[in-house]
Amino acid sequence: MANQQHYSILNHGVSLWNLWRKEHPDILPDLSGLILIKANLNRANLSRADLKRASLSRIDLSESDLSEANLSGAILYRANLNQTNLSKADLSLAFLVRSELIRANLRGASLKGANLSKVDLYSADLMFADLNGTDLREANLSGACLNGSFWTKPT
């Protein structure tokens, strides 16, 4: 369950949120289970945040920092994650159908069992990403870097 104080700060806008994160670098935001539909969190600092099982459909997280964030089981349907830093993030079992991750950094991310069907990963960095059991049907991987990543077909 999301920490209400963390949610309240985020709800006041990205500028205040990023300032709070800068002033409290040791706090790991708990936004687990949060429901934010069609929100604009462009350029938000959500690094190391707990967003597991969050419902973030149609959200704009473009150019945001989600490095090392826990997004396991999150719903990110039609989300804008263009140029977002998701390095070392946990996206296992996440639902990202029809999302855009153009030029996103997914280096070392865990996408085990995630649904990335019809996702646009144009020029995304997926080096060393764990794609075991990931559904990539009709995903655009043009120009994506997959060096060192591992993938097994979903069962």
C-alpha positions in Angstrom: 0.0 0.0 0.0 1.3 3.4 -1.0 2.7 5.7 1.7 0.1 8.5 1.8 2.7 11.2 2.5 4.7 10.2 -0.6 1.5 10.1 -2.7 0.5 13.6 -1.4 3.8 15.1 -2.4 3.7 13.5 -5.9 0.1 14.7 -6.3 1.4 18.3 -5.9 3.4 18.0 -9.1 6.7 16.9 -10.5 8.6 20.0 -9.6 7.8 19.7 -5.9 8.3 15.9 -6.0 11.8 16.3 -7.6 12.7 18.9 -5.0 11.6 16.6 -2.2 13.6 13.7 -3.7 16.7 16.0 -3.9 16.3 17.0 -0.3 15.6 13.4 0.9 17.9 11.2 -1.2 17.9 8.3 1.3 14.1 7.9 1.3 12.8 5.1 -0.9 9.3 6.2 -2.0 6.6 3.7 -1.5 4.0 4.1 -4.2 3.0 0.5 -4.4 -0.5 -0.2 -5.5 -1.0 3.4 -6.6 -3.7 4.2 -9.2 -2.7 7.1 -11.5 -4.4 7.0 -14.9 -3.5 9.6 -17.6 -1.2 11.4 -15.2 1.7 13.6 -16.4 4.9 12.7 -14.6 7.2 13.8 -17.3 10.8 14.1 -16.0 9.9 12.7 -12.6 12.6 11.3 -10.3 11.2 7.9 -9.4 14.5 6.1 -9.0 14.4 3.3 -6.5 10.7 3.9 -5.9 8.4 1.0 -5.0 5.6 1.0 -7.6 4.8 -2.7 -7.5 1.3 -3.5 -8.7 0.6 0.2 -9.5 -2.0 1.0 -12.1 -0.4 3.6 -14.4 -2.3 3.3 -17.7 -1.9 6.1 -20.2 0.6 7.8 -17.9 3.3 10.1 -19.3 6.7 9.1 -17.7 8.8 10.3 -20.6 12.3 11.3 -19.7 11.7 10.2 -16.1 14.2 8.4 -13.9 12.9 5.0 -12.9 16.3 3.4 -12.4 16.2 0.6 -9.9 12.5 1.1 -9.4 10.2 -1.9 -8.5 7.5 -2.0 -11.1 6.8 -5.7 -10.8 3.2 -6.5 -11.6 2.5 -2.9 -12.6 -0.1 -2.0 -15.3 1.4 0.4 -17.8 -1.0 0.1 -20.7 -0.4 2.7 -23.4 2.2 4.4 -21.2 4.6 7.0 -22.6 8.1 5.8 -21.4 10.0 7.5 -24.2 13.6 8.3 -23.2 12.9 7.0 -19.7 15.7 5.6 -17.6 14.6 2.1 -16.5 18.1 0.7 -15.9 18.1 -2.1 -13.4 14.4 -1.7 -12.8 12.2 -4.7 -11.9 9.4 -4.9 -14.5 8.7 -8.6 -14.0 5.1 -9.6 -14.7 4.4 -6.0 -15.7 1.7 -5.2 -18.4 3.0 -2.7 -20.9 0.9 -3.5 -24.0 0.9 -0.8 -26.6 3.3 1.4 -24.6 6.1 3.5 -26.1 9.6 3.0 -24.9 11.4 4.8 -27.7 15.1 5.3 -26.8 14.4 4.0 -23.3 17.2 2.7 -21.2 16.4 -0.8 -20.0 20.0 -1.9 -19.4 20.0 -4.7 -16.8 16.3 -4.5 -16.2 14.3 -7.5 -15.3 11.3 -8.0 -17.6 10.6 -11.7 -16.7 7.1 -12.7 -17.7 6.2 -9.1 -18.7 3.7 -8.5 -21.5 5.4 -6.2 -24.0 3.2 -7.1 -27.0 2.7 -4.2 -29.5 5.3 -2.1 -27.6 7.5 0.3 -29.4 11.1 -0.3 -28.3 12.7 1.6 -31.2 16.4 2.3 -30.4 15.9 1.1 -26.8 18.9 -0.1 -24.8 18.1 -3.6 -23.6 21.7 -4.7 -22.9 21.8 -7.4 -20.2 18.1 -7.2 -19.7 16.3 -10.4 -18.5 13.6 -11.1 -21.0 12.8 -14.7 -20.0 9.2 -15.5 -20.6 8.5 -11.9 -21.9 5.8 -11.6 -24.5 7.2 -9.6 -27.4 4.6 -10.3 -30.0 4.4 -7.5 -32.6 6.8 -5.4 -30.6 9.0 -3.0 -32.6 12.6 -3.8 -31.8 14.1 -1.8 -34.7 17.4 -0.3 -33.7 17.2 -1.8 -30.2 20.4 -3.0 -28.5 19.9 -6.5 -27.2 23.6 -7.4 -26.5 23.9 -9.6 -23.5 20.2 -9.8 -22.9 18.5 -13.3 -22.6 15.1 -14.3 -23.8 13.1 -17.5 -23.7 9.7 -17.8 -25.4 6.7 -17.5 -23.0 5.0 -20.8 -22.2 
